[in-house]
Amino acid sequence: MSRGLSKLAVTATVGNLSVKRQRPKESTAFESSSFIGASKPVSLNTPIDDVVCWGLALETSNSQGGAACLFQNDQVVGAIDLGCERRSAQALIPEMKRLLRHHRIESKEVAWLGLSLGPGSFTGLRVGITLAKVFSYTTGAALVGCSTVEAVASQAHDGLPLEDSVARDMVVILDAQRRQFFVQRCRIVEGRVEMMGETKVADGEEVVRSMSTTTVLTGAGLPKLFKKWPELEERALKSEKWSPSAESVGRIGYQRWLAGQAIDPMELKPIYIRASAAEEANERQ
C-alpha cells in the first residue's frame, strides 16, 4: 500500500462482489477533485507516493496488434495484448473494461490515458485516437500522447549492449511501406535518449548512407532493412525492444501528465508524417 493512505476503507461493488478499497487521506495540498481519478496533475510539492493515481496506456500503431497497460502512479499493475484481428474499438473497449474490473478500478477513477500518436498503421492509429477521445469525454481522464519513435527510443536503456557512459548515435527505423522507412535520429548520452531533429521518410539507401560506423539501430523496420543489408544486424539492439510497447507509452504519458502537458481531445490528431497511398492517389486525380 502506498505511503499516505489512511486505514479507512470504502466498500465498492463489482458485479455481485463487495470489495474493500483504500481511500487516500485528505490533504490541504489538493482540492477534492485532485484525489483518485483527478483529470489534472497532482501538486509537485507533495510526494507522489502520497496519492494513488490510476492511468491507462494504449499502443495501437503496430500493424501486428494492440496493447493496453494499467498504471498505478508510474508502475504497471496489469496489461492486455490484442492481435491485429482484434485491434478495433469494438474489441479494445470491453478488454479495457475487463482490465479495470479485474483490478477493481472504475473508469472514472482513471486520471490519465496515454497513447501513441504515430507514425504507424493508419487503421491502428485511428482506432486508438477514437477510443481515447471517447474514454476522455465519458470519464474526464486527461489525454497525453507521444510519438511512436519516442516510445521505441525510450526502450533503448533496456536493450543497449553498451556502457551508459558511452555517447552514441542511434537511429529508430520503422516500416513506412512502399520500400521506405520512417527514420528518427537520436543521441544516447549517459543512459538518456535525446531526439535529434524531426522524423523523416527515407529509402533504404538514404538510411544506410546517413549512418556512421558506430550508429546503434532499433525499430520494427529493421527486418526489412536487414534483408538487403544483413551486415547491419550486429548494430541492432535486442529485437524485443524494436516495437513500441504500451508500457513505454505509459511511462512517457505519466511524466507528461505530471508536467501538465495534457492534450485537448478536440486537438488530438495522429502523426502520419505522410498521407496514405489511397490519399496520395486521390490527390493525383
Sequence and secondary structure as in RCSB ss.txt:
>XXXX:A:sequence
MSRGLSKLAVTATVGNLSVKRQRPKESTAFESSSFIGASKPVSLNTPIDDVVCWGLALETSNSQGGAACLFQNDQ
VVGAIDLGCERRSAQALIPEMKRLLRHHRIESKEVAWLGLSLGPGSFTGLRVGITLAKVFSYTTGAALVGCSTVE
AVASQAHDGLPLEDSVARDMVVILDAQRRQFFVQRCRIVEGRVEMMGETKVADGEEVVRSMSTTTVLTGAGLPKL
FKKWPELEERALKSEKWSPSAESVGRIGYQRWLAGQAIDPMELKPIYIRASAAEEANERQ
>XXXX:A:secstr
  TTEEEEEEEEEETTEEEEEEEE   TTS GGGSTT SS   TTS GGGS  EEEEEE  STTEEEEEEEETTE
EEEEEEEEGGG SHHHHHHHHHHHHHHTT  GGGEEEEEEE  SS HHHHHHHHHHHHHHHHHH  EEEEE HHH
HHHHTHHHH  S TT  EEEEEEEEEETTEEEEEEEEEETTEEEEEEEEEEEEHHHHHHH  TT EEESTTHHHH
HTT GGGGGGB  GGGSS  HHHHHHHHHHHHHTT  B GGG     SS  HHHHHHHH 
